[in-house]
Amino acid sequence: MKRIIALCGLLAAVLLTGCAKKENFDYTAFRQHQPKSILVLLPQNDSPEVNASHGMLSQVTNPLSEAGYYVFPVATVEEVFKQNGVVNSGDIQSTSAVKLREIFGADSALYITVKDYGTSYQVIASDTRVTAEAKLVDLATGTLLWSGSATASSNEQNSGSGSLIGILVQAAVSQIVHTLSDKSFAVAGVTSVRLLGAGKPDGILYGPRSPKYGKDAE
């Protein structure tokens, strides 16, 4: 009887997992508007780390360019806002789509929010984690073209083996090293590729500068 109950429980878990499967993103608007250029705005920082916004901002150009889009130089874009007295990420992201298109002439804008950024000490492990969310908006119409999220962690390949004392010492040392060397910057690079790289399920579509443009799976 116990085996039957256990099997029923396993079957129920499998069925629930199947029902909870995430639906694929609807790319109808993305394909209709077909953006050629992307204006990346200074990310909103919801983490306690003050360097999160610029740490993430510095990593996003490469995956977007490799995906086939023209990306406005992020340093130049930020300087334009500064010259107009706008320096806060919240104020920058609050600028209307019409105004952004008028100033920069971009097809679309990328809005990023950093949810987690930095190294945390967790007794037997030191974890550097970066999580970010993003949405791509058409500047001519204000239409949402795409949205997604991604996370990367320095502990993804850690085996966790060894003595308790050794693990505690390693965690403490890792915390110091990761903080001093800004390990978050490297982890943010991984997050940006996972978030903005094309050719992945629910990722952005390839842009017109890519030889794979228009060949994304339906």
ABEGO torsion letter per residue (X at the ends): XAAAAAAAAAAAAAAAAAAABBBBBBAAAAAAAGBABBBBBBBBBABABAAAAAAAAAAAAAAAAAAGBBBBBAAAAAAAAAAAGBABAAAAAABBAAAAAAAAGBABBBBBBBABBEBBBAGABBBBBBBBBBBBBBAAAGBBABBBBBBBBAAAABAGBEBAAAAAAAAAAAAAAAAAAGAAAAAAAAAAAAAABBGBBGBBBBBAABAABGABBX
